[in-house]
Amino acid sequence: MARTGIVKDNRYMDHVADSYHPESQERLRVIYEMVQEAGMQGKLVEIQPRMATDEELELIHVRKYIQLVASTAGRDYTMLDPDTYACAQSYATAKLAAGGTLVAAEKVIKGELDNAFALIRPPGHHAESSRAMGFCLFNNVAIAADYAIKTHKLKKALIIDWDLHHGNGTQHSFYEREDVLYFSSHQFPYYPGTGSINEVGSGSGKGFTVNVPLHGGPGDAEYMKVFEEILEPIALEYKPEIVFVSAGFDIYYQDPLGGMQVTPAGFANLAKIVLELARETCNGKVVFVLEGGYHLNGLRDSVKEVLKTMQGDILIEGRDGKIRGMVDPRMIDPVIRKVKETQKPFWKKL
Ligand SMILES: [Zn+2]
């Protein structure tokens, strides 16, 4: 069984909205209860988070923006963008989210753990260098990827973003760089509007951004096909030294914000593909980082299946009792073809 770590801390529930908000502390409450259940308890190594330092936040964010978020500390409520609030504790919570992801990455890089899942909030992948966006304050996954490169001297990191939404902040952080490859599958056209096939990176980063925009509808089988036909060959050719996953569970079939059809078994299978490509390229070093996911039971069940897969459990039956179900080619084949055409100049194995 793999040594799997989880970042878990009740302080992540201190970021609280003043009225209904889908990105609520309940999301972590159900996950934290799940990891204490009989079948899960004692199998996971708990990782104590710390707050990210200003210097670490500045890997991705400009100082002026960090100061703006800091200025919300202790104040009742500040709206940082139409969807994104800060309460009195949000600055501290966001620093702890970024810092928790760093500790998880460090332990995986050093080999103290085989893999880890940062069960944190607020999420991060929409956060831009100079502004909050889409429930995100600091870009946890981007900070951790850059930290792996700058502090731990890794040469290449791969970020896989399977959240329903495109991770605009993450893409922009590394758009002109070849040392961090950003892959995203997402609903499109949809919030935040970025993530078209033609966004492939620029300058020396050309070919190191891979976008797979999807209409609503794809489920387990379609997502697996996208991962096997596009992500896998590119990742095997790229040979990252660490893999991060912006793990959003808003592609769950009952998620209130999304139009995708992925089941808990589907998440397990996506995780399995990711873990296998990591095993072939970087000794299985994968750090999952929680992003979206707003159906509480779906979030709990899906995270559970991912954690079991990380530990080495091989499931996995879908809703229909089959491992993956049938692919509906009309849903994804045209997109897969277009992405391959666009990325082929950069990737021989595609
Ligand atoms: Zn999302």
Boltz pocket constraint, residues with backbone or C-beta under 6 A from the ligand:
constraints:
  - pocket:
      binder: B
      contacts: [[A, 163], [A, 164], [A, 165], [A, 248], [A, 250], [A, 291], [A, 292], [A, 293]]
      max_distance: 6.0
